[in-house]
């Protein structure tokens, strides 16, 4: 693997994320891996995000959508401008350590069928785990491994996981192309929530695997686009999301199963799903 030829396209999706963008985009441009293409998709923000990127980060390719396409549609739009051999989807409320890409790319160098890589994602306090990759429960719910746990080094060993959280998700471009249907990598029927796991499940069905690389460290605010836009920290809207968002979460769990589950496995796990 060579930095001269293996360019990484970093797609940052922004929806009213102005307060996070400076740190996020600066961390992308500060990567020790030199071959980086930065793409920022503004999802019809009304907080001046697009103007800020245009003035402050002229190195970035700015793509402006006139309407909010959701996580799926916005990132798919960014993909149309990406030319890298690898693609990193990065939430605007996330920050990469300077060597994140250099470390996260290492599992790909071993060849084989590694198509996705997850790093160790911590909260902004650097003490709490946000995710170390995704697992699937017997009830077919998505589980972010280590979510909310104190980081005591319990996830310091690399290994295989099921999928990668979309907040900081690195894919081989050939996987993106193989999984895409009708030009869509993320299924726009999801709009938001669960689309990352759906992609991972589809990739695994095609024979690709996902690796966890703990030396690739990032920080994630978690819920940065779901909090009130003030200078003070607010609790994420996990318990006060609008009904349409709650509907997406419920709908997408079953949509994911309909698309990916095989009948035998579904029957085996049906008691847990119903419970």
Secondary structure, 3 states (H helix, E strand, C coil): CCCCCCCEEEEEEECCCHHHHHHHHHHHHCCCCCCEEEEEEEECCCCCHHHHHHHHCCCCEEEEECCCCHHHHHHHHHHCCCCCCEEEEEECCEEECCCHHHHHCHHHHCCCCEEEEEEEEECCCCCEEEECCEEECCCCCEEECCCCCECCCCCCCCEEECECCCCEEEEEHHHHHHHCECCECCCCCCCCCCHHHHHHHHHHHCCCEEEEEEEEEEEECCCCCCCCCCCCCCCCCCCCCCHHHHHHHHHHHHHHHHHHCCHHHHHHHHHHHHC
